[in-house]
Amino acid sequence: MKIRKLGLVGIAATSVIVLAACSAGTPSGGTDGTSGGEAIKLRVQAHASIAAEPLYTGIEQGFFEDEGLDIEVVEMPDLSSATAALQANKLDLAFVPTISALQMTRKNLPITLVAPSDGINPEAAEAPREKQRDYTSVGVYTSKASGITDLKGLAGATIAAPELKGQPDGTITSVLQEAGVATDGVEWLSLGFVPALEALKNDQVDAAFLVSPFSIEADDAGLTRVMNPSVEFFPPGTATSSWAASANWAKENTEAVARFQRASAKSSEWANKNLEKVQQHAIDRAGLKLSVADMPKSFWPETIDAKKYQTVDQKLVDIGFFDDPIDVKTILYSKN
C-alpha cells in the first residue's frame, strides 16, 4: 500500500497542490483484466476522517490484496479537486458525500457510486440529540462570541461549510426547517475545515460544519455543538458517503469494480465488528491525543440502499434544495 498525503493548507493552496500532484502522476486502473496473475492497481482518494478508516484497515487486513488489488491511497481533503482528478483519469476512485453525488448528477457530471464508505449507525435513531453525538463525528459548532446555544440561534447566522449546495448546507437546512427555524436569512460561507475551525476560535463566523478530527479540536476548545446534521437528517443505516468512479472508467473496468466492492464490503464488516480497533487506528493515523472513549461509534454499511437514497433525495426536494427528484439508481453502479 502506498499513501500520499496532500496537506490541509487552506482551500486555495490545497487546490493548487492537489491538481499539481494529479497532473504529475499517470493514470492507474488501466485494463480490466490482469495478465500473469498481476494485481490490478487502483489509485483511491481518501482523507483524514474516520469515515474512510475501513479502507486503511481493510488494506492492512489483506482484504484488497486477497481480491488481487494493489491500492495506492491518495489523501486529498478537497472534493472538487478529487472530482476533477476522477474525470481526468488521475484517480480511479474518490470519496464523495451522498448529497454531493446527487448534486453532481444534476450537473451532468458522469460519476457512479460503486461502494459505500461510512453511514449512519442504526443505534443513533433512538438516541436523544445530546446522545446522538456519540455516534457521529459530524457536528455544527458555534463560536463563543455568537452566543448561539441551540438550533433557533442559527436563524440568520453566518455558517461556514467546506462546500456549498452539497452535504453540509443540505443537511443543516433540512434539520433547521424541520425544527421550524427560518433558513432564508442564513449566510453561507465556503471554508475548508482548517480555516473554518480557526474562524470559529477567532469569533469570525457564527457557526461551522466540522468533522473529526476538527470536531474533536472544537470540543477541546470549549466550543458548543448545537446540531448533529448527518444523524438528524439521514435515515438510519444510510451510506452518507461512497467511493465514486467516473462512469466511463467503471464501464471499462468491471472486474476492478467487482473486486473493490467485495474487498470494501469485507472491510466494512470487519470494521463494524472491531470498532475499538478501528477507532484506535484512526487516532494513531491522525496523531490525536485521544482515547477510544472519545471517538464516535461510527458505522460502515456494506451496501448502498437505493430506497434510502431516494428518501434523501425527496427530502431535499421538499425543502427546495433541489427542484425535482431524480431516480437515484442512475448514480449507482450497475454492471449491466
Sine and cosine of phi, psi and omega as CSV:
sin_phi,cos_phi,sin_psi,cos_psi,sin_omega,cos_omega
0.00,0.00,0.72,-0.70,0.12,-0.99
-0.94,-0.35,0.64,-0.77,0.06,-1.00
-0.79,-0.61,0.84,-0.54,0.08,-1.00
-0.94,-0.35,0.82,-0.57,-0.02,-1.00
-0.97,-0.25,0.81,-0.58,0.07,-1.00
-0.93,-0.36,0.92,-0.38,-0.26,-0.96
-0.88,0.48,0.41,-0.91,0.09,-1.00
-0.99,0.11,1.00,-0.02,-0.12,-0.99
-0.84,-0.55,0.44,0.90,-0.01,-1.00
0.98,-0.20,0.42,-0.91,-0.15,-0.99
-0.89,0.45,-0.79,0.61,-0.08,-1.00
-0.90,0.44,-0.74,0.67,-0.02,-1.00
-0.91,0.42,-0.61,0.79,0.00,-1.00
-0.86,0.50,-0.70,0.71,-0.03,-1.00
-0.87,0.49,-0.67,0.75,-0.01,-1.00
-0.90,0.44,-0.73,0.69,-0.04,-1.00
-0.89,0.45,-0.71,0.71,-0.06,-1.00
-0.89,0.45,-0.73,0.68,-0.04,-1.00
-0.91,0.41,-0.60,0.80,0.03,-1.00
-0.91,0.43,-0.67,0.74,0.00,-1.00
-0.90,0.44,-0.63,0.77,-0.02,-1.00
-0.93,0.38,-0.68,0.73,-0.04,-1.00
-0.93,0.37,-0.37,0.93,0.00,-1.00
-0.98,0.19,-0.32,0.95,-0.07,-1.00
-1.00,0.02,-0.04,-1.00,0.08,-1.00
-0.87,-0.50,0.49,-0.87,-0.02,-1.00
-0.85,0.53,0.65,-0.76,0.09,-1.00
-0.97,-0.26,-0.19,-0.98,-0.04,-1.00
0.99,0.12,-0.96,0.27,0.07,-1.00
0.94,0.33,-0.69,-0.72,-0.06,-1.00
-0.98,0.19,0.31,-0.95,-0.09,-1.00
-0.95,0.31,-0.62,0.79,-0.07,-1.00
-0.99,-0.12,-0.06,-1.00,0.07,-1.00
-0.80,-0.60,0.43,-0.90,0.05,-1.00
-0.88,-0.48,0.69,-0.73,0.04,-1.00
0.92,0.40,0.40,0.92,0.04,-1.00
0.97,0.25,0.24,0.97,0.01,-1.00
-0.94,0.34,0.56,-0.83,0.01,-1.00
-0.95,0.32,0.50,-0.87,0.12,-0.99
-0.99,0.14,0.83,-0.55,-0.01,-1.00
-1.00,0.02,0.76,-0.65,0.02,-1.00
-0.79,-0.61,0.68,-0.73,0.10,-1.00
-0.98,-0.22,0.89,-0.45,-0.14,-0.99
-0.86,-0.52,0.79,-0.61,0.02,-1.00
-1.00,0.05,0.68,-0.74,0.09,-1.00
-0.59,-0.81,-0.14,-0.99,0.03,-1.00
-0.45,-0.89,-0.11,-0.99,-0.19,-0.98
-0.95,0.32,-0.28,0.96,-0.09,-1.00
-0.92,0.39,0.48,-0.88,0.07,-1.00
-0.90,0.43,-0.27,0.96,0.01,-1.00
-0.84,0.54,-0.52,0.85,-0.04,-1.00
-0.99,-0.11,0.10,0.99,-0.16,-0.99
-0.86,0.51,-0.62,0.79,0.01,-1.00
-0.86,0.51,-0.41,0.91,0.09,-1.00
-0.89,0.46,-0.72,0.70,-0.03,-1.00
-0.94,0.34,-0.74,0.68,-0.02,-1.00
-0.94,0.35,-0.55,0.83,0.03,-1.00
-0.90,0.43,-0.61,0.80,0.07,-1.00
-0.90,0.43,-0.71,0.70,-0.02,-1.00
-0.92,0.40,-0.53,0.85,0.03,-1.00
-0.98,0.21,-0.18,0.98,0.05,-1.00
1.00,0.03,0.17,0.99,-0.05,-1.00
-0.91,0.41,-0.61,0.79,-0.02,-1.00
-0.97,0.23,-0.63,0.78,0.06,-1.00
-0.89,0.45,-0.62,0.78,0.03,-1.00
-0.87,0.49,-0.49,0.87,0.01,-1.00
-1.00,0.00,0.11,0.99,0.02,-1.00
0.97,0.24,0.59,0.81,0.00,-1.00
-0.88,-0.47,0.66,-0.75,0.11,-0.99
-0.92,-0.40,0.96,-0.28,-0.13,-0.99
-0.99,-0.13,0.80,-0.61,0.20,-0.98
-0.96,-0.28,0.88,-0.47,0.00,-1.00
-1.00,-0.01,0.81,-0.59,0.05,-1.00
-0.91,-0.42,0.92,-0.39,-0.07,-1.00
-1.00,0.06,0.93,-0.36,0.04,-1.00
-0.80,-0.61,0.81,-0.59,0.02,-1.00
-1.00,0.07,-0.15,0.99,-0.16,-0.99
-0.97,-0.26,0.90,-0.43,-0.07,-1.00
-0.90,0.43,-0.69,0.72,-0.07,-1.00
-0.89,0.46,-0.63,0.77,0.02,-1.00
-0.93,0.36,-0.63,0.78,0.03,-1.00
-0.90,0.44,-0.65,0.76,0.01,-1.00
-0.91,0.42,-0.66,0.75,0.04,-1.00
-0.89,0.46,-0.62,0.78,0.01,-1.00
-0.92,0.40,-0.58,0.81,0.07,-1.00
-0.86,0.50,-0.77,0.64,-0.07,-1.00
-0.92,0.39,-0.43,0.90,0.00,-1.00
-1.00,-0.03,0.12,0.99,-0.01,-1.00
0.87,0.49,0.50,0.87,0.09,-1.00
-0.99,-0.11,-0.24,0.97,0.14,-0.99
-0.76,-0.65,0.48,-0.88,0.08,-1.00
-0.99,-0.11,-0.63,0.78,-0.01,-1.00
-0.65,-0.76,0.58,-0.82,0.00,-1.00
-0.71,-0.70,0.45,-0.89,0.01,-1.00
-0.99,0.11,0.92,-0.39,-0.10,-0.99
-0.79,-0.61,0.82,-0.57,0.07,-1.00
-0.89,0.46,0.49,-0.87,-0.09,-1.00
-0.85,0.52,-0.77,0.64,-0.06,-1.00
-0.93,0.38,-0.55,0.83,0.07,-1.00
-0.89,0.45,-0.61,0.79,0.04,-1.00
-0.91,0.42,-0.65,0.76,0.03,-1.00
-0.90,0.44,-0.59,0.81,0.04,-1.00
-0.94,0.34,-0.67,0.74,0.01,-1.00
-0.87,0.50,-0.64,0.77,0.01,-1.00
-0.88,0.48,-0.64,0.77,0.01,-1.00
-0.94,0.35,-0.35,0.94,0.06,-1.00
-1.00,-0.09,0.16,0.99,0.04,-1.00
0.89,0.46,0.51,0.86,0.13,-0.99
-0.99,0.14,0.84,-0.54,-0.13,-0.99
-0.98,0.18,0.98,0.22,0.08,-1.00
-0.90,-0.44,0.32,-0.95,0.06,-1.00
-0.63,-0.78,0.64,-0.77,-0.02,-1.00
-1.00,-0.02,0.86,-0.51,-0.12,-0.99
-0.98,-0.20,-0.42,0.91,-0.03,-1.00
-0.32,-0.95,0.53,-0.85,0.02,-1.00
-0.97,0.25,0.42,-0.91,0.16,-0.99
-0.96,-0.28,-1.00,-0.09,0.02,-1.00
-0.97,-0.24,0.12,-0.99,-0.03,-1.00
-0.36,-0.93,-0.16,-0.99,-0.05,-1.00
-1.00,-0.04,0.87,-0.50,0.03,-1.00
-0.86,0.50,0.85,-0.52,-0.02,-1.00
-0.83,0.56,-0.46,0.89,-0.01,-1.00
-0.92,0.39,-0.36,0.93,-0.06,-1.00
-0.95,0.32,-0.36,0.93,-0.08,-1.00
-0.87,0.49,-0.56,0.83,-0.05,-1.00
-1.00,-0.04,-0.04,1.00,-0.07,-1.00
-1.00,0.06,0.61,-0.79,0.11,-0.99
-0.93,0.38,0.30,-0.95,-0.11,-0.99
-0.81,0.59,-0.67,0.74,-0.06,-1.00
-0.93,0.38,-0.33,0.95,0.03,-1.00
-0.99,-0.16,-0.29,0.96,-0.02,-1.00
-0.89,0.46,-0.46,0.89,0.00,-1.00
-0.90,0.45,-0.32,0.95,0.05,-1.00
-0.93,0.36,-0.25,0.97,-0.07,-1.00
-0.94,-0.35,0.06,1.00,-0.05,-1.00
-0.50,-0.87,0.58,-0.82,0.09,-1.00
-1.00,-0.07,-0.05,1.00,-0.06,-1.00
-1.00,-0.02,0.82,-0.58,0.01,-1.00
-0.48,-0.88,0.35,-0.94,0.14,-0.99
-0.97,-0.24,0.86,-0.50,-0.04,-1.00
-0.94,-0.34,0.48,-0.88,0.00,-1.00
-0.89,-0.46,0.49,-0.87,0.03,-1.00
-0.97,0.24,0.39,-0.92,-0.02,-1.00
-0.91,0.41,-0.62,0.79,-0.04,-1.00
-0.93,0.35,-0.40,0.92,-0.03,-1.00
-0.93,0.38,-0.50,0.86,-0.04,-1.00
0.96,0.30,0.17,0.99,-0.05,-1.00
-0.99,0.12,0.82,-0.57,-0.03,-1.00
-0.81,-0.58,0.00,1.00,0.02,-1.00
-0.46,-0.89,0.03,-1.00,-0.05,-1.00
-0.87,0.49,-0.63,0.77,-0.05,-1.00
-0.85,0.53,-0.54,0.84,-0.03,-1.00
-0.93,0.37,-0.26,0.97,-0.02,-1.00
-0.98,0.19,-0.16,0.99,0.07,-1.00
-0.89,0.45,0.85,-0.53,0.01,-1.00
0.98,0.21,0.14,0.99,-0.04,-1.00
-0.99,0.16,0.34,-0.94,0.16,-0.99
-1.00,-0.07,0.89,-0.45,-0.10,-0.99
-0.88,-0.48,0.81,-0.59,0.03,-1.00
-1.00,0.01,0.65,-0.76,0.02,-1.00
-0.58,-0.81,0.53,-0.85,-0.05,-1.00
-0.94,0.33,-0.32,0.95,0.09,-1.00
-0.48,-0.88,0.48,-0.88,0.01,-1.00
-0.93,-0.37,0.46,-0.89,-0.13,-0.99
0.84,0.54,0.68,0.74,0.01,-1.00
-0.63,-0.78,-0.44,-0.90,-0.10,-1.00
-0.90,0.43,-0.69,0.73,-0.04,-1.00
-0.87,0.50,-0.85,0.53,-0.06,-1.00
-0.96,0.29,-0.44,0.90,0.05,-1.00
-0.91,0.41,-0.74,0.67,-0.01,-1.00
-0.93,0.36,-0.67,0.75,-0.01,-1.00
-0.89,0.46,-0.71,0.70,-0.01,-1.00
-0.87,0.49,-0.70,0.71,0.00,-1.00
-0.89,0.46,-0.72,0.69,-0.02,-1.00
-0.89,0.46,-0.66,0.75,0.01,-1.00
-0.90,0.43,-0.71,0.70,-0.02,-1.00
-0.91,0.41,-0.62,0.79,0.05,-1.00
-0.90,0.43,-0.45,0.89,0.03,-1.00
-1.00,0.02,0.04,1.00,0.03,-1.00
0.99,0.17,0.34,0.94,0.00,-1.00
-0.99,-0.14,0.81,-0.59,-0.01,-1.00
-0.91,0.41,0.67,-0.74,-0.04,-1.00
-0.91,-0.42,-0.08,1.00,-0.07,-1.00
-0.93,0.37,-0.35,0.94,0.01,-1.00
-1.00,-0.10,0.01,1.00,0.00,-1.00
-0.94,0.33,0.72,-0.69,0.06,-1.00
-0.97,-0.23,0.88,-0.47,-0.04,-1.00
-1.00,-0.08,0.70,-0.72,0.00,-1.00
-0.82,-0.58,0.82,-0.57,-0.01,-1.00
-0.99,0.15,0.95,-0.33,0.00,-1.00
-0.61,-0.79,0.69,-0.73,0.10,-0.99
-0.92,0.39,0.18,-0.98,-0.11,-0.99
-0.88,0.47,-0.67,0.74,-0.03,-1.00
-0.90,0.44,-0.81,0.58,0.02,-1.00
-0.92,0.40,-0.50,0.87,0.03,-1.00
-0.91,0.41,-0.68,0.73,0.03,-1.00
-0.90,0.45,-0.67,0.74,0.03,-1.00
-0.90,0.43,-0.63,0.78,0.03,-1.00
-0.90,0.44,-0.60,0.80,0.07,-1.00
-0.90,0.45,-0.75,0.66,-0.03,-1.00
-0.88,0.48,-0.55,0.84,-0.03,-1.00
-1.00,-0.07,0.16,0.99,0.05,-1.00
0.86,0.51,0.60,0.80,0.02,-1.00
-1.00,-0.10,-0.25,0.97,0.11,-0.99
-0.71,-0.71,0.33,-0.94,0.02,-1.00
-0.98,0.18,-0.62,0.79,-0.09,-1.00
-0.45,-0.89,0.28,-0.96,0.02,-1.00
-0.46,-0.89,0.53,-0.85,0.09,-1.00
-1.00,0.02,0.86,-0.50,-0.06,-1.00
-0.75,-0.66,0.47,-0.88,0.10,-0.99
-0.83,-0.56,0.22,-0.98,0.06,-1.00
-0.91,0.42,0.65,-0.76,0.14,0.99
-1.00,0.03,0.00,1.00,-0.06,-1.00
-0.94,0.33,-0.55,0.84,0.06,-1.00
-0.91,0.40,-0.56,0.83,0.04,-1.00
-0.93,0.37,-0.63,0.78,0.07,-1.00
-0.90,0.44,-0.59,0.80,0.03,-1.00
-0.91,0.42,-0.64,0.77,0.08,-1.00
-0.87,0.49,-0.72,0.70,-0.02,-1.00
-0.89,0.46,-0.50,0.87,0.00,-1.00
-0.99,0.13,-0.02,1.00,0.03,-1.00
0.98,0.18,0.33,0.94,0.02,-1.00
-0.99,0.15,0.46,-0.89,-0.09,-1.00
-1.00,-0.05,0.78,-0.62,0.13,-0.99
-1.00,-0.03,0.84,-0.54,-0.06,-1.00
-0.94,-0.35,-0.14,0.99,-0.04,-1.00
-0.44,-0.90,0.57,-0.82,0.16,-0.99
-0.91,-0.41,0.98,0.22,-0.24,-0.97
-0.85,0.53,-0.65,0.76,-0.04,-1.00
-0.92,0.38,-0.74,0.67,-0.02,-1.00
-0.90,0.44,-0.61,0.79,-0.05,-1.00
-0.98,0.20,-0.36,0.93,-0.06,-1.00
-0.99,-0.13,-0.76,0.65,-0.14,-0.99
-0.99,0.16,0.58,-0.81,0.13,-0.99
-0.88,0.47,0.54,-0.84,0.00,-1.00
-0.81,0.58,0.69,-0.73,0.03,-1.00
1.00,0.09,-0.09,1.00,-0.02,-1.00
-0.93,0.36,0.63,-0.77,0.13,-0.99
-0.96,0.26,0.88,-0.47,-0.02,-1.00
-1.00,0.00,-0.19,0.98,0.10,-0.99
-0.47,-0.88,0.36,-0.93,-0.05,-1.00
-0.56,-0.83,0.22,-0.98,0.14,-0.99
-1.00,-0.01,0.86,-0.51,-0.08,-1.00
-0.92,-0.39,0.51,-0.86,0.07,-1.00
-0.79,-0.62,0.32,-0.95,0.16,-0.99
-0.93,0.36,0.57,-0.82,-0.07,-1.00
-0.86,0.51,-0.64,0.77,-0.02,-1.00
-0.92,0.40,-0.67,0.74,-0.01,-1.00
-0.89,0.46,-0.70,0.72,-0.01,-1.00
-0.89,0.46,-0.62,0.78,0.01,-1.00
-0.91,0.41,-0.58,0.82,-0.06,-1.00
-1.00,0.03,-0.18,0.98,-0.09,-1.00
-0.76,-0.65,0.81,0.59,-0.08,-1.00
-0.89,0.45,-0.58,0.82,0.01,-1.00
-0.93,0.37,-0.66,0.75,0.04,-1.00
-0.89,0.46,-0.66,0.75,0.02,-1.00
-0.89,0.46,-0.73,0.69,-0.02,-1.00
-0.87,0.49,-0.67,0.74,0.02,-1.00
-0.90,0.43,-0.68,0.73,0.00,-1.00
-0.90,0.44,-0.66,0.76,0.01,-1.00
-0.87,0.50,-0.70,0.72,0.00,-1.00
-0.91,0.41,-0.70,0.71,0.00,-1.00
-0.92,0.40,-0.62,0.78,0.01,-1.00
-0.91,0.42,-0.67,0.74,0.02,-1.00
-0.89,0.46,-0.66,0.75,0.05,-1.00
-0.89,0.46,-0.64,0.77,-0.02,-1.00
-0.91,0.41,-0.66,0.75,0.02,-1.00
-0.92,0.39,-0.68,0.74,0.02,-1.00
-0.87,0.49,-0.71,0.70,0.00,-1.00
-0.90,0.44,-0.67,0.74,-0.03,-1.00
-0.89,0.45,-0.67,0.74,0.00,-1.00
-0.92,0.40,-0.52,0.86,0.01,-1.00
-0.99,0.11,-0.28,0.96,-0.05,-1.00
-0.78,-0.63,0.78,0.62,-0.14,-0.99
-0.84,0.54,-0.71,0.70,-0.06,-1.00
-0.89,0.45,-0.60,0.80,0.04,-1.00
-0.91,0.41,-0.63,0.78,0.01,-1.00
-0.93,0.36,-0.66,0.75,0.04,-1.00
-0.87,0.50,-0.70,0.71,0.01,-1.00
-0.91,0.41,-0.60,0.80,0.04,-1.00
-0.88,0.47,-0.67,0.74,0.01,-1.00
-0.90,0.43,-0.64,0.77,0.03,-1.00
-0.88,0.47,-0.74,0.68,-0.03,-1.00
-0.91,0.40,-0.66,0.75,-0.05,-1.00
-0.91,0.41,-0.61,0.79,-0.04,-1.00
-1.00,0.01,-0.12,0.99,-0.02,-1.00
0.93,0.38,0.58,0.82,-0.05,-1.00
-1.00,0.09,0.55,-0.83,0.06,-1.00
-1.00,-0.10,0.94,0.34,-0.08,-1.00
-0.70,-0.71,0.22,-0.97,0.14,-0.99
-0.94,-0.33,0.24,-0.97,0.03,-1.00
-0.84,0.54,-0.56,0.83,-0.02,-1.00
-0.89,0.46,-0.37,0.93,0.00,-1.00
-0.99,0.12,-0.20,0.98,-0.10,-1.00
-1.00,0.01,0.48,-0.88,0.02,-1.00
-0.95,0.31,0.41,-0.91,0.06,-1.00
-0.99,0.11,0.98,0.22,-0.10,-1.00
-0.94,0.35,0.22,-0.98,-0.03,-1.00
-0.56,-0.83,0.63,-0.78,-0.03,-1.00
-0.77,-0.63,0.95,-0.30,0.01,-1.00
-0.89,0.45,0.45,-0.89,0.03,-1.00
-1.00,-0.06,-0.34,0.94,0.03,-1.00
-0.64,-0.77,0.30,-0.95,0.08,-1.00
-1.00,-0.09,0.80,-0.59,0.00,-1.00
-1.00,-0.04,0.95,-0.30,-0.06,-1.00
-0.88,0.47,-0.59,0.81,-0.01,-1.00
-0.90,0.44,-0.63,0.77,0.01,-1.00
-0.94,0.35,-0.58,0.81,0.07,-1.00
-0.91,0.42,-0.60,0.80,0.03,-1.00
-0.91,0.41,-0.60,0.80,0.07,-1.00
-0.89,0.45,-0.68,0.73,0.03,-1.00
-0.87,0.49,-0.72,0.69,-0.02,-1.00
-0.88,0.48,-0.68,0.73,-0.02,-1.00
-0.92,0.39,-0.61,0.80,0.04,-1.00
-0.87,0.49,-0.61,0.79,0.00,-1.00
-0.96,0.29,-0.54,0.84,0.10,-0.99
-0.92,0.39,-0.65,0.76,-0.04,-1.00
-0.87,0.49,-0.51,0.86,0.00,-1.00
-0.99,-0.12,0.09,1.00,0.04,-1.00
0.99,0.14,0.18,0.98,0.03,-1.00
-0.94,0.34,-0.64,0.77,0.15,-0.99
-0.89,-0.46,0.48,-0.88,-0.03,-1.00
-0.97,0.25,-0.75,0.66,-0.08,-1.00
-0.68,-0.73,0.47,-0.89,0.03,-1.00
-0.96,0.30,0.37,-0.93,0.09,-1.00
-0.83,-0.55,0.26,-0.96,0.14,-0.99
-0.99,0.13,0.95,-0.30,-0.12,-0.99
-0.91,0.42,-0.30,0.95,0.02,-1.00
-0.89,0.45,-0.32,0.95,-0.01,-1.00
-0.94,0.33,-0.29,0.96,0.01,-1.00
-0.97,-0.25,-0.02,1.00,0.00,-1.00
-0.99,-0.11,0.72,-0.69,-0.04,-1.00
-0.87,0.49,0.72,-0.69,0.12,-0.99
-0.66,-0.75,0.76,-0.65,-0.03,-1.00
-0.91,0.41,-0.47,0.88,-0.04,-1.00
-0.99,0.16,0.00,0.00,0.00,0.00
